[in-house]
């Protein structure tokens, strides 16, 4: 499915995010499935029968049922399943090479769940271009499933590397969004649940700059923007970004840009 054009995906009306009723069960159909069904468990406990295999399911369980599969399911009424299902078809001329495996526990749940929620929201909205955008999201979901099968991705997850690198990049982005705030190493490290020393080492390894250099660079880049586009004076920009001394701001600005702040006015 990696190389299929999104227009090869057929949008079917069977899709939803639901909380299953306590007495819910999914009985075996009289006929095998005639299309594809992406089936994801947000929470709860249950069992899914796929052909001759029985799977215990929980948060993060994900199936890609295929035409010809025979399926059924039950759940624990005390811990009902919350699930998303998306039925879709492929055009007759589509050659779905590189199909995702039928079942896995999703590693990067936030990213996958965001795509799922976006798909359902778009299909329900009826907004302009919603169906075309939903096709793109459906292909993204298939790519996500295929990516998680890659050996290198599995090794990263086992070591916790992907989660840590994503967390540190989110913190770097947070710094840029709040350039005027006085950030401390302890505060930023706390956001990653790391010691300040280890956070500092991993930040430089992943971002390519020390934390202190990155903090200064974020402020200076914000200062450039304010000077060029906000109509603020050098003194106003220095004050807005937390500099107590406008002369120190000017020296630091020139050190990082090679120009004085007034040159950006």
C-alpha positions in Angstrom: 0.0 0.0 0.0 3.0 2.3 0.3 3.0 3.1 -3.4 -0.7 3.3 -4.0 -2.1 6.6 -5.0 -4.7 7.9 -2.4 -7.3 7.9 -5.1 -7.1 4.1 -5.2 -8.6 4.0 -1.7 -12.4 3.7 -1.7 -14.2 5.5 1.1 -17.0 3.3 2.5 -19.8 4.6 4.9 -18.9 2.2 7.7 -16.6 4.1 10.1 -16.9 5.3 13.7 -15.3 5.7 17.1 -17.6 3.9 19.5 -17.8 2.7 23.1 -19.2 -0.8 23.0 -22.2 -1.6 25.1 -21.7 -4.1 28.0 -23.5 -6.9 26.1 -21.7 -6.1 22.9 -20.3 -8.9 20.7 -19.3 -9.2 17.1 -20.6 -12.5 15.8 -19.0 -14.4 12.9 -20.5 -13.3 9.6 -22.2 -15.8 7.2 -19.8 -14.5 4.5 -16.1 -13.6 4.7 -15.2 -9.9 4.6 -15.6 -8.3 1.2 -13.4 -5.2 1.9 -10.7 -4.0 4.3 -11.3 -3.0 7.9 -8.9 -1.0 10.1 -9.9 -1.9 13.7 -8.2 -0.1 16.6 -8.7 -0.5 20.3 -8.4 2.8 22.3 -9.1 1.1 25.7 -10.8 -1.8 27.3 -10.2 -5.6 27.2 -11.5 -8.3 24.9 -10.8 -11.0 22.4 -10.8 -11.0 18.6 -11.0 -14.2 16.5 -9.3 -13.7 13.1 -9.7 -16.8 11.0 -8.1 -19.5 13.1 -6.2 -17.2 15.5 -7.5 -15.8 18.8 -6.0 -12.5 20.1 -6.4 -10.9 23.5 -6.8 -7.2 22.8 -6.2 -4.0 24.9 -5.2 -0.4 24.4 -3.2 -0.1 21.2 -4.3 -3.3 19.6 -4.7 -2.8 15.9 -6.0 -5.1 13.1 -6.1 -4.8 9.4 -8.8 -7.2 8.3 -8.7 -8.1 4.6 -11.1 -9.4 2.1 -11.8 -13.1 2.8 -11.1 -12.9 6.5 -13.6 -14.4 9.0 -13.8 -12.4 12.2 -15.6 -12.2 15.5 -15.1 -10.5 18.8 -16.2 -10.2 22.5 -15.2 -8.0 25.4 -15.1 -7.7 29.1 -18.4 -5.9 30.1 -16.5 -4.4 33.1 -13.9 -3.0 30.8 -15.8 -2.3 27.6 -13.9 -1.7 24.4 -13.6 1.7 23.0 -12.6 1.3 19.3 -12.4 2.9 15.9 -13.2 0.9 12.8 -12.7 2.1 9.2 -14.0 0.0 6.3 -12.4 0.8 3.0 -12.0 -0.7 -0.4 -9.3 -0.6 -3.1 -10.0 0.1 -6.7 -10.0 -3.0 -9.0 -6.8 -2.0 -10.7 -4.9 -1.4 -7.5 -2.1 -3.8 -6.7 -1.8 -3.6 -2.9 1.9 -4.6 -2.4 3.5 -4.3 1.0 0.3 -4.9 3.0 0.6 -4.2 6.7 0.6 -7.4 8.9 -2.9 -8.3 10.2 -2.2 -7.5 13.9 0.1 -5.5 16.1 0.2 -3.4 19.2 0.8 0.2 18.0 4.1 1.6 19.4 3.5 5.3 18.7 -0.1 5.6 19.9 -0.5 9.4 20.0 0.5 9.8 16.4 -1.7 7.0 15.2 -4.7 8.0 17.3 -4.4 11.6 16.0 -4.7 10.3 12.4 -7.6 8.0 13.3 -9.5 10.9 15.0 -8.8 13.2 12.1 -10.2 10.7 9.6 -13.4 10.2 11.5 -13.8 13.9 12.1 -13.3 14.7 8.4 -15.8 12.1 7.2 -18.4 13.4 9.7 -17.9 17.0 8.8 -18.9 17.0 5.2 -16.6 19.9 4.7 -15.2 20.9 1.3 -12.6 18.4 0.2 -13.2 16.2 3.3 -13.3 13.0 1.3 -10.0 13.7 -0.6 -8.3 14.7 2.7 -9.6 11.6 4.4 -8.0 9.5 1.6 -4.7 11.1 2.4 -5.1 10.3 6.1 -6.0 6.7 5.3 -2.8 6.3 3.3 -0.9 7.9 6.2 -2.4 5.3 8.5 -1.2 2.5 6.2 2.3 4.0 6.0 2.3 4.3 9.9 1.5 0.6 10.1 4.2 -0.3 7.6 6.8 1.9 9.3 6.2 0.2 12.6 7.1 -3.1 11.0 10.6 -1.9 10.1 13.4 -3.5 12.2 15.0 -0.2 12.9 11.8 1.2 14.3 11.3 -1.8 16.5 14.8 -1.4 17.9 14.2 2.3 18.6 11.0 1.5 20.5 12.7 -1.2 22.5 15.4 1.3 23.7 12.9 4.1 24.3 14.8 6.2 21.8 12.0 7.4 19.7 9.9 8.5 22.7 12.9 10.4 24.2 13.9 12.1 20.9 10.4 13.2 20.3 10.1 14.6 23.8 13.3 16.6 23.5 12.3 18.0 20.2 8.9 19.0 21.6 10.8 20.8 24.4 13.0 22.5 21.8 9.8 23.7 20.0 8.4 24.8 23.4 11.4 27.0 23.9 11.0 28.6 20.5 7.3 29.3 21.2 8.1 30.9 24.6 11.4 32.7 23.7 10.7 35.5 26.2 10.4 33.1 29.1 13.3 32.6 31.5 13.9 28.8 31.1 16.1 26.9 33.6 17.8 23.7 33.0 16.0 22.1 35.9 12.6 23.1 34.5 13.3 21.8 31.0 14.8 18.6 32.2 11.8 18.1 34.4 9.6 18.2 31.4 11.5 15.2 30.0 11.6 13.5 33.4 15.4 13.5 33.2 18.2 14.7 35.3 19.6 18.1 34.2 23.0 16.6 33.3 21.5 13.8 31.2 19.0 16.1 29.6 21.8 18.5 28.6 23.8 15.7 27.0 20.8 14.3 25.1 19.6 17.8 24.0 23.0 18.6 22.4 23.2 15.1 20.8 19.7 15.5 19.2 19.4 19.2 18.6 23.1 19.9 17.7 23.4 22.8 20.2 23.8 23.2 23.9 20.7 24.1 25.8 22.1 27.5 26.6 23.1 28.3 23.0 19.6 27.2 21.9 17.9 29.4 24.4 19.9 32.4 23.3 19.4 31.6 19.6 15.6 31.3 20.1 15.5 34.8 21.7 17.7 36.4 19.1 15.6 34.9 16.2 12.5 36.1 17.9 14.1 39.5 18.3 14.9 39.6 14.6 11.2 39.0 13.8 10.0 41.6 16.2 12.4 44.3 14.9 11.6 43.6 11.3 7.8 43.0 11.3 6.3 44.3 14.6 7.4 47.9 14.4 9.0 47.7 17.9 12.0 49.7 18.9 15.3 48.1 20.1 14.4 49.0 23.7 10.9 47.6 23.4 12.2 44.3 21.9 14.8 43.9 24.6 12.2 44.5 27.3 9.7 42.1 25.7 12.3 39.3 25.6 13.3 39.8 29.2 16.6 41.6 28.8 17.1 44.0 31.7 20.0 45.8 30.0 19.4 47.0 26.4 23.2 47.3 25.9 23.7 43.7 26.8 20.9 42.7 24.4 22.6 44.7 21.6 26.0 43.0 22.2 24.5 39.5 22.3 22.4 40.2 19.3 25.4 41.4 17.3 27.4 38.4 18.5 24.9 36.0 17.1 23.8 37.8 13.9 26.9 39.9 13.0 24.7 43.0 13.0 23.4 45.5 15.5 19.7 45.4 16.3 19.2 48.9 14.7 20.3 47.4 11.4 17.1 45.3 11.3 14.8 48.3 11.7 
